[in-house]
Amino acid sequence: MPQLVNSTGNVFSDLGYDSEEAALLQFKSRLLSALAAFVSEYPTQSEAAEALGVARPRISEIKNGHLDKFTTDLLLAYCHRAGLRIPDFDLVPAG
């Protein structure tokens, strides 16, 4: 029987990524999830692409969660185009 292991709260860390990479992937994943929700509001990928000002294949990559296809900067730009706002946040020491 497989042994159960408690999660760290970051699936990427649980998968063995170093803490810096895991934090970046978690952040990108949250951005991509928000964009996927935005895209799902459109009846077609073509309409979603027009709304974001991107080619339709980019919408497919967003919907399919292809983190490796996007830089953090690009995801933030797409979020801005979609009218998605990241609320102000405080950075605190990791502990």
C-alpha positions as CSV (number, residue, x, y, z in Angstrom):
1,M,0.0,0.0,0.0
2,P,1.4,3.4,-0.9
3,Q,2.5,5.7,1.9
4,L,0.7,8.9,2.3
5,V,2.8,12.1,2.6
6,N,1.6,15.4,3.8
7,S,1.7,18.2,1.2
8,T,3.8,21.3,1.6
9,G,1.0,23.4,0.2
10,N,2.8,23.7,-3.2
11,V,2.4,20.8,-5.6
12,F,5.6,21.8,-7.4
13,S,7.6,21.5,-4.2
14,D,5.9,18.2,-3.5
15,L,7.1,17.1,-7.0
16,G,10.7,17.8,-6.1
17,Y,11.3,21.2,-7.6
18,D,13.7,23.4,-5.6
19,S,11.9,26.1,-3.5
20,E,12.6,29.0,-5.8
21,E,11.4,27.2,-9.0
22,A,8.4,25.7,-7.1
23,A,7.3,29.2,-6.0
24,L,7.6,30.6,-9.5
25,L,5.7,27.7,-11.0
26,Q,2.9,28.1,-8.4
27,F,2.6,31.8,-9.2
28,K,2.5,31.1,-13.0
29,S,-0.1,28.4,-12.4
30,R,-2.3,30.8,-10.5
31,L,-2.1,33.3,-13.3
32,L,-2.8,30.7,-16.0
33,S,-5.8,29.4,-14.0
34,A,-7.2,32.9,-13.8
35,L,-6.8,33.3,-17.6
36,A,-8.4,29.9,-18.2
37,A,-11.4,31.0,-16.3
38,F,-11.5,34.2,-18.3
39,V,-11.3,32.3,-21.6
40,S,-14.0,29.9,-20.6
41,E,-16.5,32.8,-20.5
42,Y,-16.3,33.0,-24.3
43,P,-18.3,30.6,-26.5
44,T,-15.4,30.0,-28.9
45,Q,-11.6,30.1,-28.7
46,S,-11.6,32.6,-31.6
47,E,-13.7,35.0,-29.6
48,A,-11.5,34.6,-26.6
49,A,-8.4,35.1,-28.7
50,E,-9.9,38.4,-30.1
51,A,-10.7,39.6,-26.6
52,L,-7.1,39.0,-25.4
53,G,-5.5,40.1,-28.7
54,V,-3.7,36.8,-29.3
55,A,-3.7,34.0,-31.9
56,R,-6.2,31.3,-31.3
57,P,-3.5,28.6,-30.6
58,R,-2.5,30.6,-27.6
59,I,-6.0,30.2,-26.2
60,S,-5.7,26.4,-26.5
61,E,-2.3,26.6,-24.6
62,I,-4.0,28.5,-21.9
63,K,-7.0,26.1,-21.6
64,N,-4.7,23.1,-21.6
65,G,-2.4,24.6,-18.9
66,H,0.9,24.7,-20.8
67,L,2.9,26.6,-18.2
68,D,6.1,26.0,-20.3
69,K,4.7,28.1,-23.1
70,F,4.5,31.3,-21.1
71,T,6.8,33.6,-19.2
72,T,5.6,35.2,-16.1
73,D,5.7,38.6,-17.8
74,L,3.5,37.4,-20.6
75,L,1.0,35.9,-18.3
76,L,0.8,39.2,-16.3
77,A,0.3,41.1,-19.6
78,Y,-2.5,38.8,-20.6
79,C,-4.1,39.2,-17.2
80,H,-4.0,43.0,-17.6
81,R,-5.6,42.7,-21.1
82,A,-8.3,40.5,-19.6
83,G,-9.0,43.1,-16.9
84,L,-7.8,40.8,-14.2
85,R,-6.1,42.6,-11.3
86,I,-3.6,41.2,-8.8
87,P,-4.6,42.8,-5.5
88,D,-1.9,44.5,-3.5
89,F,0.0,42.1,-1.4
90,D,2.7,42.2,1.3
91,L,5.9,40.1,1.0
92,V,6.8,38.5,4.2
93,P,9.9,36.4,5.2
94,A,9.5,32.7,4.4
95,G,9.2,30.7,7.5
